[in-house]
Amino acid sequence: MNDKNEESIDFGYQKVARSQKKSLVADVFQSVAAKYDVMNDLMSFGIHRLWKRYTIDCSGVRRGMKVLDIAGGTGDLTAQFSRRVGAEGEVVLADINDAMLKVGRDKLRDSGVIGNVRYVQADAEELPFDDNTFDVITIAFGLRNVTDKDKALRSMLRVLKPGGRVLILEFSKPVSATLNQVYDFYSFNILPKMGQVVANDSDSYQYLAESIRMHPDQETLKSMMSTAGYEKVDYQNMTGGVVALHRGYKF
Ligand SMILES: C[S@@+](CC[C@H](N)C(=O)[O-])C[C@H]1O[C@@H](n2cnc3c(N)ncnc32)[C@H](O)[C@@H]1O
C-alpha cells in the first residue's frame, strides 16, 4: 500500500483509509440497487426527474453525438440521451458497480431503449476510453461518492472531445439558512427511517445524508473544475441550492 492509500478520507462523517472508501461505497450501492429508483422518487417527491430533465436540456446533445453517462447507475439520463442521439449516435452507461449497472440495463431494455447504448463497468477515476472520445459527459449524483474527485475530473476531461461539455449534477449547499434547517431535519431524521422501511437499510441513507454534507459546495466544486482544466465553468442552483448543476467545457 502506498502513502496515499494510508491517508484517511471521508466516508460520510467517518474517517476511513483512502484505500477502503471504494469498497465501502460499493457496499452501499450493492445494498440499495434493487430499491434505488423507488427510493429516489420517494425521497425527492419525484423532483429528481425535473433536475435530470434540466440537465439533459443544458447538455446541448444532438443526433449522432457520443455521450458518456458516468456513475450512470440505473440509467435515467442514459434513457433520455439514447432517444436524443438516435441510431447514428451512442450512449455509454458506465458505473463502477455491477449491481447498479444490471438494474440499469434491465430497466432500459424493458422500456424499449434502442440499441445505441453500451454498458461498461468503469471507475470515473480511470476511464477506459481513448482521449477526445465524447461530445457530452454527465455525472449525476456520482461525484460525491468518488474517492479522488480531482482525478475523476481530469479523467473526464481527457476523454471529452474539444468543444465538448461536462455536466455535474450533484447535491450542494442550500442558499437559505431556513431551508438548510428544514433540509437537515429531513435528511437526518426522516431519510434513514424511510431507507429502513423501504430498503431495509438505514445505514446507506445515513451515509447519503452525511456524504451530501461533506461534498464540496458550489464555489469549491467550480474552482476544482477550473483547476482540473475545464473552461467557462459555471453552475446553476436548483431547488434553492439543494442541488447544483455545474458545467465546464474543453476547448
Ligand atoms: C446515487 S447513484 C447515481 C445514479 C444515477 N446517475 C442517478 O442519477 O440516478 C451513484 C452512482 O455512482 C456510482 N459510483 C460510485 N463511485 C464511482 C466511481 N468511482 N466510478 C464510477 N461510478 C461510481 C455508484 O455505483 C452509483 O451507481
The ligand as an SDF file (V2000), in Angstrom:
LIG
                    3D

 27 29  0  0  0  0  0  0  0  0999 V2000
  -26.5250    7.9840   -6.3580 C   0  0  0  0  0  0  0  0  0  0  0  0
  -26.1050    6.9150   -7.6720 S   0  0  0  0  0  0  0  0  0  0  0  0
  -26.4910    7.8820   -9.0940 C   0  0  0  0  0  0  0  0  0  0  0  0
  -27.0410    7.0680  -10.2370 C   0  0  0  0  0  0  0  0  0  0  0  0
  -27.5700    7.8820  -11.4180 C   0  0  0  0  0  0  0  0  0  0  0  0
  -26.5370    8.6960  -12.0070 N   0  0  0  0  0  0  0  0  0  0  0  0
  -28.7280    8.7480  -10.9950 C   0  0  0  0  0  0  0  0  0  0  0  0
  -28.5870    9.9690  -11.0500 O   0  0  0  0  0  0  0  0  0  0  0  0
  -29.7700    8.2070  -10.6400 O   0  0  0  0  0  0  0  0  0  0  0  0
  -24.3490    6.9950   -7.6270 C   0  0  0  0  0  0  0  0  0  0  0  0
  -23.6730    6.0120   -8.5520 C   0  0  0  0  0  0  0  0  0  0  0  0
  -22.2720    6.3030   -8.5640 O   0  0  0  0  0  0  0  0  0  0  0  0
  -21.5930    5.0730   -8.7540 C   0  0  0  0  0  0  0  0  0  0  0  0
  -20.1770    5.2680   -8.4010 N   0  0  0  0  0  0  0  0  0  0  0  0
  -19.6380    5.4760   -7.1810 C   0  0  0  0  0  0  0  0  0  0  0  0
  -18.3050    5.6200   -7.2640 N   0  0  0  0  0  0  0  0  0  0  0  0
  -17.9890    5.5430   -8.5860 C   0  0  0  0  0  0  0  0  0  0  0  0
  -16.7630    5.6090   -9.3200 C   0  0  0  0  0  0  0  0  0  0  0  0
  -15.5970    5.8250   -8.7140 N   0  0  0  0  0  0  0  0  0  0  0  0
  -16.8250    5.4820  -10.6570 N   0  0  0  0  0  0  0  0  0  0  0  0
  -17.9870    5.2470  -11.2950 C   0  0  0  0  0  0  0  0  0  0  0  0
  -19.1800    5.1550  -10.6550 N   0  0  0  0  0  0  0  0  0  0  0  0
  -19.1760    5.3000   -9.3150 C   0  0  0  0  0  0  0  0  0  0  0  0
  -22.3560    4.1230   -7.8450 C   0  0  0  0  0  0  0  0  0  0  0  0
  -22.0870    2.7920   -8.1400 O   0  0  0  0  0  0  0  0  0  0  0  0
  -23.8000    4.5570   -8.1210 C   0  0  0  0  0  0  0  0  0  0  0  0
  -24.3710    3.7990   -9.1590 O   0  0  0  0  0  0  0  0  0  0  0  0
  1  2  1  0
  2  3  1  0
  2 10  1  0
  3  4  1  0
  4  5  1  0
  5  6  1  0
  5  7  1  0
  7  8  2  0
  7  9  1  0
 10 11  1  0
 11 12  1  0
 11 26  1  0
 12 13  1  0
 13 14  1  0
 13 24  1  0
 14 15  1  0
 14 23  1  0
 15 16  2  0
 16 17  1  0
 17 18  1  0
 17 23  2  0
 18 19  1  0
 18 20  2  0
 20 21  1  0
 21 22  2  0
 22 23  1  0
 24 25  1  0
 24 26  1  0
 26 27  1  0
M  CHG  2   2   1   9  -1
M  END
$$$$
